[in-house]
Amino acid sequence: MIDLVISIWYGILGGLIRLLVSLLKNYQTSGKIEFNRLWFFFILLICVGAFSGIVLGISKQLSLLGGYAGIDLLDGYYKSFKRKKIKFR
């Protein structure tokens, strides 16, 4: 049980690291931080990080990388949908 909780926290930590990397990257390119999507990604960070910590609970390193990769994937999806306007018929 305690190993599961530790894996969840490592997954959330991996997501938090990715969130900080994304914020620094945005600040370096545009000179500002987008706070409007920060809360959205923070809530997703907890959910995705906890889920990846449970799924990849084999080791702490995998939980950390799973949280990082999960938020990286969601960040990429957000940026791709932000650029294109999708129209449904």
N, C-alpha and C positions, 0 to 999 in steps of 0.2 A: 504494500500500500504506500509506504513512504517513498519507494523507488518511483512509483507512478507520479506522485506529487512533485518529486524532484525533476522528472522528465518533463512534466508540464511547465514548470518554471524555466527550465532550460529552453524549451520551445518558445516561450514568451520572450525570453532574453534575446534569442536569435531574431525574432521579429522586431524587437526594440532596436537592436543594432542596425537592422535594415532600414527602419524608419529614420534613424539618425543619419545614415548614409544618404538616404534620399533627400532629407532636408538640407544637408550640406551641399549636395550636388545642385539642387535648385537654387540655393543661395549663391553659389559660385557662378552659375550661368545667368541668372536673371537679377541677382542682387536683392531679392526679396524672398520671404518665406510665405507660402500659401497656407494660411491658417484655416481657411474654409474646408480643406480636405484633411486637415490634421486630426480632427476628432473622429472622422469617419475611419481613417486608417488606424487610429489607436484602438477603436472598438474591434475592427477586423483583426488587428494584431493579437489581441487577447484570444479571440476565437480560433484563428488559424494557428497561432503558436501553441495553444493548449491542445488542439487536435493533432498537430504534427508531433507534439511531445508524447501523446498517447500512442499514436501509430508507430512512431520511430523510437519507442522507449527502450530499444535494445541497449543503447549507450547514450551518455550525456552529449557526446559530440554530434551524434546523428540527430538528436532532438534539437540542438542548437542550429545545425545546418538546415533542418527541416523548417524551423520557424523563419529563418532568413530567406530560404528559397520560396516559401509560401507567400510572404509579403512581397518579394521581388516579382513573383508571377502576377499578383494582384495589381501591383504598381504598373507593370507593363500593360495589363489589360486596360487600366484606367487611362493611361496615356494614349493608347491606340484608339479607344472609343472617344476620347476627347478631341482628337484630331479629325476624325471622320464623323459626318452626320449620317446615320443609318436611317433609311426610309423603308418602311414596310408598306406593301401594297394592300 
